[in-house]
Amino acid sequence: MNLEGKKIGFAFTGSFCTFRKTIEQLEKLSKIKDVEIIPVMSYNSYSMDTKFGKAEDFIREIEEITKNKIIHTIEDAEPIGPKKMCDIFIIAPCTGNTMAKLANDIIDTPVTMAAKSHLRNENPLVIAVSTNNGLSGAGENIGKLLNRKHYYFVPFKQDNPITKPRSIVFDPSYLIKTLEYSLDREQIQPILL
C-alpha cells in the first residue's frame, strides 16, 4: 500500500549506533506526499549524549524533519490510540529492552505506551530491531512478537558476527518497504537477511 497521506508514528529507542541511518530513512519518509510523522522518543534516547551524538542535536534534527514536537513522556504518548493519531507505528531502532517490555506487556516508557495505545486500534506496529543479544536473550521476545497480531519486522541480519556474534540489526534500506507491506497486513520477506 502507498504511504501517501498516512499518519506515521515513528519512535526511537536507545540503540544510538543506528540513529544516523534511521534518520536518513526518516528524511526519505518525510518527503512522501502528505505524510505526517509523529515522532516519539524513549527517555534515554531523548536525554542521553553518547559517542554517536548529542541528544539535543538529534531532537532538533528529528523535529525539523517531521515538523512536529517529539512526544517524550508517557502522558503525552497515551492519547495516540484514543485520538487515532497514527495509521501505522514504527519503533526504529527497537532495543532488546523495548522488545522485552512489549513482549511481556510492560508499559513504562513513552515508546511502550505509544505502541500499546496505537495497538488498541488494531493498526500495524513495525519493529526495526537493533540489539546486541538478539541471538541470545532477546531471541525469545522476537519470537513472541513475530507471533502476535499486528506486529511486523523490518528485515534484519547479524550485526558483526566476528566481534558481536549475538548482535542483530535491521536493514534500513527495507524500512519504508516494510511500512508499505504492513499496511496491507503482510510481513515483508525474507525477515532474515
Secondary structure, DSSP 4 states (H G I P E B T S, - for coil): ---TT-EEEEEE-S-GGGHHHHHHHHHHHHTSTT-EEEEEE-HHHHH--BTTB-HHHHHHHHHHHHSSPPB-SHHHHGGGTTTT--SEEEEEEE-HHHHHHHHTT---SHHHHHHHHHHTTT--EEEEEEETTTTTTTHHHHHHHHTSTTEEE--EEEEETTTEEEEEEE-GGGHHHHHHHHHTT---S-SB-
